[in-house]
Amino acid sequence: MDVQRPRFGSAVSRYIITLVVTMCAYALYATLVVPQIEGSRISRGTAPAPVMPRDDQVIRQKLDGLFPNGSWELQPCIILETQQGKILFQDYDRRDDGSV
């Protein structure tokens, strides 16, 4: 009776081929798919753009169509502008440790 043992070399070569294919698939995914999902990266090494004085009246006119009449968002409030958008705060309280 001739029993064949599994060859050690074939298992290692299959493992290496599978590893290489998986790494190539990941590299393609990271370079082609991820930028489409997440958008472009924001460079953190550059200096921030200079802060331009804003015209609150223009901002209020832009917000006018987004909120119903009489809402607090259309009243004088704190506006935090970022590159991604604007955050409106009606009011804030400062805690004893200095955090907001």
C-alpha distances in whole Angstrom, upper triangle without the diagonal:
4,6,10,13,16,18,21,23,23,24,27,28,28,30,33,33,33,36,38,38,39,42,43,43,45,48,48,49,51,53,54,54,55,58,59,58,60,63,64,64,67,68,69,70,73,76,77,79,83,84,87,90,89,91,91,93,90,87,89,90,86,85,88,86,83,84,87,91,92,88,88,86,89,91,92,88,86,84,81,80,77,75,73,76,79,79,82,83,86,86,84,85,85,83,84,82,83,80,81
4,6,10,13,15,18,20,20,21,24,25,25,27,29,30,30,33,35,35,36,39,40,40,42,45,45,46,48,50,51,51,52,55,56,56,58,60,61,61,64,65,66,67,70,73,74,76,80,82,84,87,86,89,88,90,88,85,87,87,84,83,86,83,80,82,85,89,90,86,86,84,87,89,89,86,84,81,78,77,74,72,70,73,76,76,79,81,83,84,82,83,83,81,82,79,80,78,78
4,6,10,12,15,18,17,18,21,22,22,24,26,27,27,30,32,32,33,36,37,38,39,42,43,43,45,47,48,48,49,52,53,53,54,57,58,58,61,62,63,64,67,70,71,73,77,78,81,84,83,85,85,87,84,82,83,84,80,80,82,80,77,79,82,85,86,83,82,80,83,86,86,82,80,78,75,74,70,69,67,70,73,73,76,77,80,80,79,79,79,77,79,76,77,74,75
4,6,9,12,14,13,14,17,18,18,20,23,23,24,26,28,29,30,32,34,34,36,38,39,40,42,44,45,45,46,49,50,50,51,54,55,55,58,58,59,60,63,67,68,70,74,75,78,80,80,82,82,84,82,79,81,81,78,77,80,78,75,77,79,83,84,80,80,78,81,83,83,80,78,75,72,71,68,66,64,67,70,70,73,74,77,78,76,77,77,75,76,73,74,71,72
4,6,9,12,11,12,15,16,16,18,20,21,22,24,26,27,28,30,32,32,34,36,37,38,40,42,43,43,44,47,48,48,49,52,53,52,55,56,57,58,61,64,65,67,71,72,75,78,77,80,80,82,79,76,78,79,75,75,78,76,73,74,77,81,82,78,78,75,79,81,81,77,75,73,70,68,65,63,61,65,67,67,71,72,75,75,73,74,73,72,73,70,71,68,69
4,6,9,8,8,11,13,13,14,17,18,18,20,22,23,24,26,28,29,30,32,34,34,36,38,39,39,40,43,44,44,45,48,49,49,52,52,53,54,57,61,61,64,67,69,71,74,74,76,76,78,76,73,75,75,72,71,74,72,69,71,74,77,78,75,74,72,75,77,77,74,71,69,66,65,61,60,58,61,64,64,67,68,71,72,70,71,70,69,70,67,68,65,66
4,5,6,7,9,10,11,13,15,16,17,19,21,22,23,25,26,28,29,31,32,33,35,37,38,38,39,42,44,43,45,47,48,47,51,51,52,52,56,59,60,62,66,68,70,73,73,76,75,78,75,72,74,75,71,71,74,72,69,71,74,77,78,75,74,72,75,77,77,74,71,69,66,64,61,59,57,60,63,64,67,68,71,72,70,71,70,69,70,67,68,65,66
4,6,5,6,9,10,11,13,14,16,17,19,20,21,23,25,26,27,29,31,32,33,35,36,37,38,41,42,42,43,45,46,45,48,48,49,50,53,56,57,60,63,65,68,71,70,73,73,75,73,70,72,73,69,69,72,70,67,69,72,76,76,73,72,70,73,75,75,71,69,66,63,62,58,56,55,58,61,61,65,66,69,69,67,68,67,66,67,64,65,62,63
4,6,5,6,9,10,11,12,14,15,17,18,20,21,23,24,26,27,29,30,31,33,34,35,36,39,40,40,42,44,44,43,47,46,47,48,51,55,56,58,62,64,66,69,69,72,72,74,72,69,71,72,68,68,71,69,66,69,72,75,76,72,72,69,72,74,74,71,68,65,62,61,57,55,54,57,60,61,64,65,69,69,67,68,67,66,67,64,64,62,63
4,5,5,6,9,10,10,12,14,15,16,18,20,21,22,24,26,27,28,30,32,33,33,34,37,38,39,40,42,43,42,46,46,47,48,51,54,55,58,61,63,65,68,68,71,71,73,70,68,70,70,67,66,69,67,65,67,70,73,74,71,70,68,71,73,73,69,67,64,61,60,56,54,52,56,59,59,63,64,67,68,66,67,67,66,67,64,64,61,62
4,5,5,6,9,10,11,12,14,15,16,18,20,21,22,24,26,27,28,30,31,32,33,36,37,37,38,40,41,41,44,44,45,46,49,53,53,56,59,61,63,66,66,69,69,71,68,65,68,68,65,64,67,65,62,64,67,71,72,68,68,65,68,70,70,67,64,62,59,57,54,52,50,54,56,57,60,61,65,65,63,64,64,62,64,61,61,58,59
4,5,5,6,9,10,10,12,14,15,16,18,20,21,22,24,26,27,29,30,31,31,34,36,36,37,39,39,39,42,42,43,43,46,50,51,53,57,59,61,64,64,67,67,69,67,64,66,67,63,63,66,64,61,64,67,70,71,67,67,64,67,69,69,65,63,60,57,56,52,50,49,52,55,55,59,60,63,64,62,63,62,61,62,59,59,57,58
4,5,5,6,8,10,11,12,14,15,16,18,20,21,23,24,26,27,28,29,30,33,34,35,36,38,38,38,41,41,42,43,46,49,51,53,56,58,61,64,63,66,66,69,66,63,66,66,63,62,65,64,61,63,66,70,71,67,67,64,67,69,69,65,63,60,57,55,52,49,48,52,55,55,59,60,64,64,63,64,63,62,63,60,60,58,58
4,6,5,6,8,10,11,12,14,15,16,18,20,21,22,24,26,27,27,28,31,32,32,34,36,37,37,40,40,42,43,46,49,50,52,56,57,60,63,62,65,65,67,64,62,64,64,61,60,63,61,59,61,64,67,68,65,64,62,65,67,67,63,61,58,55,54,50,48,46,50,53,53,57,58,62,62,61,62,61,61,62,59,59,56,57
4,6,5,6,9,10,10,12,14,15,16,18,20,21,22,24,26,26,27,30,31,31,32,34,35,34,38,38,39,40,43,46,47,50,53,55,57,60,60,63,62,65,62,59,62,62,59,58,61,60,57,59,62,65,66,63,62,59,62,64,64,61,58,56,53,51,48,46,44,48,51,51,54,56,59,60,58,59,58,57,59,56,56,53,54
4,5,5,6,9,10,10,12,14,15,16,18,20,21,23,24,25,26,28,30,30,31,33,33,33,36,36,37,38,41,44,46,48,51,53,56,59,59,61,61,64,61,58,61,62,58,58,61,59,56,59,62,65,66,63,62,59,62,64,64,60,58,55,52,50,47,44,43,47,50,50,54,55,59,59,58,59,58,57,59,55,55,53,54
4,5,5,6,9,10,11,12,14,15,17,18,20,21,22,23,24,27,28,29,30,32,32,32,36,36,38,38,41,45,46,48,51,53,55,58,58,61,61,63,60,58,60,61,57,57,60,58,55,58,61,64,65,62,61,59,61,64,63,60,58,55,52,50,46,44,43,46,49,50,54,55,59,60,58,59,59,58,60,57,57,54,54
4,6,5,6,9,10,10,12,14,15,16,18,20,21,21,22,25,26,26,28,30,31,31,34,35,36,37,40,44,44,46,50,51,54,57,56,59,59,61,58,55,58,58,55,54,57,55,53,55,58,61,62,59,59,56,59,61,61,58,55,53,49,48,44,42,40,44,47,48,51,53,56,57,55,57,56,55,57,54,54,51,52
4,6,5,6,9,10,11,12,14,15,16,18,20,20,21,24,25,25,26,28,29,28,32,32,33,34,37,41,41,44,47,49,51,54,54,57,57,59,56,54,56,57,53,53,56,54,51,54,57,60,61,58,57,54,57,59,59,56,53,50,47,46,42,40,38,42,45,46,49,51,54,55,53,54,54,53,54,51,51,48,49
4,5,5,6,9,10,10,12,14,15,17,18,19,20,23,24,25,26,27,28,27,31,31,32,33,36,39,40,42,46,48,50,53,53,56,56,58,56,53,56,56,52,52,56,54,51,54,57,60,61,58,57,54,57,59,59,56,53,50,47,45,41,39,38,41,45,46,49,51,54,55,54,55,54,54,56,52,52,49,50
4,5,5,6,9,10,11,12,14,15,16,17,19,21,22,23,24,26,27,27,30,31,33,34,36,40,41,42,46,48,50,53,52,55,55,57,54,52,54,55,51,51,54,52,49,52,55,58,60,56,56,53,56,58,58,55,52,49,46,44,41,38,37,40,44,45,48,50,54,55,53,55,54,54,56,53,53,50,50
4,5,5,6,9,10,10,12,14,15,15,16,19,21,21,22,24,25,25,28,29,31,32,35,38,39,40,44,46,48,51,50,53,53,55,52,49,52,52,49,48,51,50,47,49,52,56,57,53,53,50,53,55,55,52,49,47,44,42,38,36,34,38,41,42,45,47,50,51,50,51,51,51,52,49,49,46,46
4,5,5,6,9,10,10,12,14,15,15,18,20,20,21,23,23,23,26,26,28,29,32,35,36,38,42,43,46,49,48,51,51,53,51,48,51,51,48,47,51,49,46,49,52,55,56,53,52,49,52,54,54,51,48,45,42,40,36,34,33,36,40,41,44,46,49,50,49,50,50,49,51,48,47,45,45
4,5,5,6,9,10,11,12,13,15,17,18,19,20,22,22,22,26,26,28,29,32,35,36,38,41,43,45,48,48,51,51,53,50,48,50,51,47,47,50,48,46,49,52,55,56,53,53,50,52,54,54,51,48,45,42,40,37,34,33,36,40,41,45,47,50,51,50,51,51,51,53,50,49,46,47
4,5,5,6,9,10,10,11,12,15,16,17,18,20,21,22,25,26,28,30,32,35,36,37,41,42,44,47,47,49,49,51,48,46,48,49,45,45,48,46,43,46,49,52,54,50,50,47,50,52,52,49,47,44,41,39,35,33,31,34,38,39,43,45,48,49,48,50,50,50,52,49,48,45,45
4,5,5,6,9,10,10,10,13,15,15,16,18,19,19,22,23,25,27,29,32,33,34,38,40,42,45,44,47,47,49,46,43,46,46,43,43,46,44,41,44,47,50,52,48,48,45,47,50,49,46,44,41,38,36,32,30,28,32,35,36,40,42,45,46,45,46,46,46,48,45,45,41,42
4,5,5,6,8,10,10,12,14,15,16,17,17,17,21,21,23,25,27,30,31,33,36,38,40,43,43,46,46,48,45,43,46,46,42,42,46,44,42,44,48,51,52,49,48,45,47,50,49,46,44,41,37,35,32,29,28,32,35,36,40,42,45,46,45,47,47,47,49,46,45,42,42
4,5,5,6,8,9,11,12,14,15,16,17,18,21,22,25,26,28,31,32,33,37,38,40,43,43,45,46,47,44,42,45,45,41,41,45,43,40,43,46,50,51,48,48,44,47,49,49,46,44,41,38,35,32,29,28,31,35,36,40,42,46,47,46,48,48,48,50,47,46,43,43
4,6,5,5,6,9,10,11,12,14,15,16,20,21,24,25,27,30,30,32,36,37,39,41,41,43,43,45,42,40,42,42,39,39,42,40,37,40,43,47,48,45,44,41,44,46,46,43,41,38,35,33,29,27,25,28,32,33,37,39,42,44,43,45,45,45,47,45,44,41,40
4,6,6,5,8,10,10,11,12,13,13,17,18,20,22,24,27,27,29,32,34,36,39,38,41,41,43,40,38,41,41,37,37,41,39,37,39,43,46,47,44,43,40,42,45,44,41,39,36,33,30,27,24,23,27,30,31,35,37,41,42,41,42,42,43,45,42,41,38,38
4,6,6,7,9,11,11,12,12,12,16,17,20,21,23,26,26,28,31,33,35,38,38,40,41,43,40,38,40,41,37,37,41,39,37,40,43,46,47,44,44,41,43,45,45,42,39,36,33,31,27,24,23,27,30,32,36,38,42,43,42,44,44,44,47,44,42,39,39
4,6,6,7,9,11,11,12,14,18,19,22,24,25,28,28,29,33,34,35,38,38,40,41,42,39,37,40,39,36,36,39,37,35,38,42,45,46,43,43,40,42,44,44,42,39,36,33,31,27,24,23,26,30,32,35,38,41,43,42,45,45,46,48,45,44,41,40
4,6,5,6,9,10,12,14,17,20,22,24,26,29,28,29,33,34,35,38,37,39,39,41,38,35,38,38,34,34,37,35,33,36,39,42,44,41,41,37,40,42,42,40,38,34,32,29,26,23,21,25,28,30,33,36,39,41,40,42,43,43,46,43,42,39,38
4,5,5,6,8,9,11,14,17,19,21,23,26,25,26,30,31,33,35,34,37,37,39,36,33,36,36,32,32,36,34,31,34,37,41,42,39,38,35,37,40,40,37,35,32,29,26,23,20,19,22,25,27,30,33,36,38,37,39,39,40,42,40,38,35,35
4,5,5,5,6,8,12,14,17,19,20,23,22,23,27,28,30,33,32,34,34,36,33,31,34,34,30,31,34,32,30,33,36,39,41,38,37,34,36,38,38,35,33,30,27,24,21,18,17,20,24,26,29,32,35,37,36,39,39,40,42,40,38,35,34
4,6,6,8,11,14,17,20,22,23,26,25,25,29,29,30,33,32,34,34,36,33,30,33,33,29,29,32,30,28,31,35,38,39,36,36,33,35,38,38,35,33,30,27,25,22,19,17,20,24,25,29,32,35,37,37,39,40,41,44,41,40,36,35
4,6,9,11,14,17,20,23,24,26,25,25,29,29,30,33,32,34,33,35,32,30,32,32,28,28,31,29,27,29,33,36,37,34,34,31,33,36,36,33,31,28,26,24,21,18,16,19,22,23,27,29,33,35,34,37,37,38,41,39,37,34,33
4,7,8,11,14,16,19,20,22,21,22,25,26,28,30,29,31,31,33,30,28,30,31,27,27,30,29,26,28,32,35,36,33,32,29,32,34,34,31,29,26,23,21,17,15,13,16,20,21,25,27,30,32,31,34,34,35,38,36,34,31,30
4,7,9,12,15,18,18,21,19,20,23,24,25,28,27,29,29,31,28,26,29,29,25,26,29,28,25,28,32,35,36,33,32,29,31,33,33,31,28,25,22,20,16,13,12,15,19,21,24,27,31,32,32,35,35,36,39,37,35,32,31
4,7,9,12,15,15,18,17,17,21,22,24,27,26,29,29,31,28,26,29,30,26,27,30,29,27,30,34,36,38,35,34,30,32,34,34,31,29,25,22,19,16,13,12,16,19,22,25,28,32,33,33,35,35,37,39,37,35,32,31
4,6,9,12,12,15,14,16,20,21,23,26,26,29,29,32,29,27,30,31,27,28,31,31,29,31,35,37,38,35,34,31,33,35,34,31,28,25,21,19,15,12,12,16,19,21,25,27,31,32,31,34,33,34,37,34,32,29,29
4,6,9,9,12,11,12,16,17,20,23,23,26,27,29,27,25,28,29,26,26,30,30,28,30,34,36,37,34,32,29,31,32,31,28,25,22,19,16,12,10,11,14,17,19,23,25,29,30,29,31,31,32,34,32,29,27,26
4,6,6,9,10,12,15,17,20,23,24,27,28,31,29,27,30,31,28,29,33,33,31,33,37,39,39,36,35,31,33,35,33,30,27,24,21,18,14,12,14,17,20,22,25,27,31,32,31,33,32,33,35,32,30,28,28
4,6,8,9,12,15,17,20,23,24,27,28,31,29,27,30,32,29,29,33,34,31,33,37,39,39,36,34,31,33,34,32,29,26,23,19,17,14,13,15,18,20,21,25,26,30,30,29,30,29,30,32,29,27,25,25
4,7,9,12,15,17,21,24,25,29,30,33,31,29,33,34,32,32,36,37,35,37,40,42,42,39,37,34,36,37,35,32,28,26,22,20,17,16,18,21,23,24,28,29,33,33,31,33,31,32,34,31,28,27,28
4,6,9,12,15,18,21,23,26,28,31,29,27,31,32,30,31,34,35,33,35,39,41,41,38,36,33,34,35,33,31,27,24,21,19,16,14,17,20,22,24,27,28,32,32,31,33,31,33,34,31,29,28,28
4,6,9,12,15,18,20,24,25,28,27,25,29,30,28,29,33,34,32,34,38,39,39,37,34,31,32,33,31,28,25,22,19,17,15,14,17,19,20,22,25,27,30,30,29,31,29,31,32,30,27,26,26
4,6,8,12,15,17,20,22,25,23,22,25,27,25,25,29,30,29,31,34,35,35,33,31,27,29,29,27,25,21,19,15,13,11,10,14,16,17,19,21,23,27,27,26,28,27,29,31,28,25,24,24
4,6,9,12,14,18,19,22,20,19,23,24,22,24,27,28,27,29,33,34,34,32,30,26,27,28,26,24,21,18,15,12,11,10,14,15,16,19,21,23,26,27,27,29,28,31,33,30,27,26,25
4,6,10,12,16,18,21,19,19,22,24,22,24,27,28,28,29,33,33,33,31,29,26,26,27,24,23,20,17,15,13,12,12,16,16,17,19,21,23,26,26,26,28,28,30,32,30,27,26,25
4,6,9,12,14,17,16,15,19,21,20,21,24,26,25,26,30,30,30,28,26,23,23,23,21,19,16,14,12,10,11,11,15,15,14,16,18,20,22,23,23,25,25,28,30,28,25,24,23
4,6,10,12,15,14,13,17,18,18,19,22,24,24,25,28,29,29,27,25,22,22,22,20,19,17,14,13,11,12,13,16,15,15,17,18,20,23,24,24,27,27,30,32,31,27,26,25
4,7,9,12,12,12,15,17,17,18,20,23,23,24,27,26,26,25,23,20,20,20,17,17,15,13,13,12,14,15,18,16,15,17,17,19,21,22,23,26,26,29,31,31,27,26,24
4,6,9,8,8,11,13,13,14,17,19,19,20,23,23,23,22,20,17,16,17,14,14,13,10,11,10,13,14,16,14,12,15,15,17,19,20,21,25,25,29,31,31,27,26,24
4,5,5,7,9,10,11,13,15,17,18,19,21,21,21,20,19,16,14,15,13,14,13,12,13,12,16,17,19,16,14,16,15,17,19,20,22,26,27,30,33,33,29,28,26
4,5,5,6,9,10,10,12,15,16,16,18,17,17,17,15,13,11,11,9,10,10,9,12,12,15,17,18,15,12,14,12,14,15,17,19,23,24,28,31,31,28,26,23
4,5,5,6,9,10,10,14,15,15,17,16,16,16,15,13,11,11,10,12,13,12,15,15,18,20,21,17,15,16,15,17,17,19,22,26,27,31,34,34,31,30,27
4,5,5,6,9,10,12,14,15,17,17,18,17,17,14,12,14,13,14,15,13,15,14,17,18,18,15,13,16,15,18,19,21,24,27,29,32,36,36,32,30,28
4,5,5,6,9,11,11,13,15,15,16,15,14,11,10,12,11,11,12,9,12,11,14,15,15,12,10,12,11,14,15,18,21,24,26,29,33,33,29,27,24
4,5,5,6,9,10,10,13,12,13,12,12,9,6,9,9,10,12,10,13,13,17,18,18,14,12,13,11,14,14,17,20,24,26,29,33,33,30,28,25
4,5,5,8,10,11,13,12,14,14,14,12,9,12,13,14,15,14,16,16,19,20,19,16,14,16,14,17,18,21,24,27,30,33,36,37,33,31,28
4,6,7,8,10,13,13,15,14,15,11,10,13,14,14,15,13,15,14,16,17,16,13,11,14,13,16,17,21,23,27,29,32,36,36,33,30,27
4,6,5,7,10,11,12,11,11,8,7,10,12,12,13,11,14,13,16,17,16,12,10,12,10,14,14,18,21,24,27,30,33,34,31,28,25
4,6,6,8,8,10,10,11,9,7,10,13,14,16,14,17,17,20,21,20,16,14,15,13,16,16,19,23,26,29,32,36,36,33,31,27
4,6,8,9,12,12,14,11,10,14,16,17,18,17,19,18,20,21,19,16,15,16,15,18,18,22,25,29,31,34,38,38,35,33,29
4,7,10,12,10,12,9,9,13,15,15,17,15,17,17,18,19,17,14,13,13,12,15,16,20,22,26,29,32,35,35,33,30,27
4,7,8,7,9,7,7,11,14,14,16,15,17,18,20,21,19,16,14,14,12,14,14,18,21,24,27,30,34,34,32,29,25
4,6,6,9,9,8,11,15,15,18,18,21,21,24,25,23,20,18,17,15,17,15,19,22,26,29,32,35,36,34,31,28
4,6,9,9,8,10,14,15,18,18,21,22,25,27,25,22,19,19,16,17,16,19,23,26,29,32,36,37,34,32,28
4,6,8,7,8,12,13,17,17,21,22,25,28,26,22,20,18,15,16,13,16,20,23,27,29,33,34,32,30,26
4,5,6,7,11,11,14,15,18,20,23,25,23,20,17,15,12,12,10,14,17,21,24,27,30,32,29,27,23
4,5,5,8,8,11,12,15,18,21,23,22,18,15,13,10,9,7,10,14,17,20,23,27,28,26,24,20
4,6,8,7,9,10,13,14,17,20,19,15,12,10,7,8,7,11,14,18,21,24,27,28,25,23,19
4,7,8,11,11,14,16,19,21,20,17,13,13,10,11,10,13,17,20,23,26,30,31,28,26,22
4,6,10,11,15,17,20,23,22,19,15,14,10,11,9,11,15,18,21,25,28,29,26,25,21
4,7,9,13,15,19,22,22,18,14,13,10,10,8,10,13,17,19,23,26,27,24,23,19
4,6,10,13,16,19,19,16,12,10,7,6,5,7,10,14,16,20,23,24,21,19,16
4,7,10,13,17,17,14,10,8,6,5,6,7,9,13,14,18,21,21,18,16,13
4,6,10,13,13,10,7,6,5,6,9,11,12,15,17,20,23,23,20,18,15
4,7,10,11,9,6,5,6,8,11,12,13,16,17,20,23,22,19,16,14
4,7,8,6,4,6,9,11,15,16,16,20,20,23,26,25,22,19,17
4,5,5,6,8,11,14,17,19,18,21,22,24,27,25,22,20,18
4,6,8,11,14,17,21,22,22,25,25,28,30,29,26,23,22
4,7,10,13,16,20,22,22,25,25,27,31,29,26,23,22
4,7,10,13,17,19,19,23,24,26,30,28,26,23,20
4,7,10,13,15,16,20,21,24,27,26,23,21,18
4,7,10,12,13,16,18,20,24,23,21,18,15
4,7,9,11,15,17,20,23,23,20,18,14
4,5,7,11,13,16,20,20,18,15,12
4,7,11,14,17,20,21,19,17,13
4,7,10,13,17,18,16,14,10
4,7,10,13,14,12,10,7
4,6,10,11,10,9,6
4,7,8,6,6,5
4,5,5,5,6
4,5,7,9
4,6,9
4,7
4
